[in-house]
Amino acid sequence: MKVEVQSLCNRIFISHNRKGHRAFAVFLLSFFIGIRRRGVSDMRCRSPPLHLDFEHFKNSDGRYLW
């Protein structure tokens, strides 16, 4: 009887261990998918912001650059 109880406990520990590994694998997979998406989106050509006005840039002295 002791052997059956020990084997039942081992099964419980193995199932908990598998759940932990599965959660960790899902986390890693989602993390790598996020990195790949960000990497692909960073390679695209980006347009400049709409509020850029080159006539209104100031120097460190406070003077405007023309």
PEMONOR-V835947 format. One record per residue. N is the residue number from 1. RES is the residue in three letters. SS is DSSP state (H for helix, E for strand, L for the rest). PHI is phi in whole degrees, 0 to 359 (none if undefined). D_LAST is the distance of its C-alpha to the last C-alpha in Angstrom with 1 decimal. Layout:
{{N RES SS PHI D_LAST} {N RES SS PHI D_LAST}}
This chain:
{{1 MET L none 90.9} {2 LYS H 296 88.6} {3 VAL H 294 87.2} {4 GLU H 295 86.3} {5 VAL H 294 84.5} {6 GLN H 295 82.5} {7 SER H 292 81.5} {8 LEU H 294 80.4} {9 CYS H 297 78.2} {10 ASN H 297 76.8} {11 ARG H 297 75.9} {12 ILE H 295 74.2} {13 PHE H 296 72.1} {14 ILE H 295 71.2} {15 SER H 293 70.1} {16 HIS H 296 67.9} {17 ASN H 295 66.5} {18 ARG H 295 65.7} {19 LYS H 298 63.9} {20 GLY H 295 61.7} {21 HIS H 293 61.0} {22 ARG H 295 60.3} {23 ALA H 296 57.8} {24 PHE H 293 56.1} {25 ALA H 295 55.9} {26 VAL H 295 54.4} {27 PHE H 298 51.8} {28 LEU H 297 50.9} {29 LEU H 297 50.8} {30 SER H 294 48.4} {31 PHE H 295 46.2} {32 PHE H 291 46.0} {33 ILE H 295 45.4} {34 GLY H 297 42.4} {35 ILE H 296 41.0} {36 ARG H 295 41.4} {37 ARG H 294 39.8} {38 ARG H 294 36.7} {39 GLY H 296 36.6} {40 VAL H 290 36.8} {41 SER H 289 34.2} {42 ASP H 288 31.7} {43 MET H 280 32.1} {44 ARG L 289 30.9} {45 CYS L 285 27.6} {46 ARG L 255 25.4} {47 SER L 277 22.9} {48 PRO L 290 19.6} {49 PRO L 298 19.7} {50 LEU L 286 19.3} {51 HIS L 275 17.1} {52 LEU L 289 14.0} {53 ASP L 225 11.0} {54 PHE H 289 7.8} {55 GLU H 280 5.9} {56 HIS H 246 8.0} {57 PHE L 281 8.0} {58 LYS E 253 9.1} {59 ASN L 285 10.2} {60 SER L 291 14.0} {61 ASP L 282 13.9} {62 GLY L 99 12.7} {63 ARG L 276 9.4} {64 TYR E 282 6.3} {65 LEU L 267 3.8} {66 TRP L 250 0.0}}
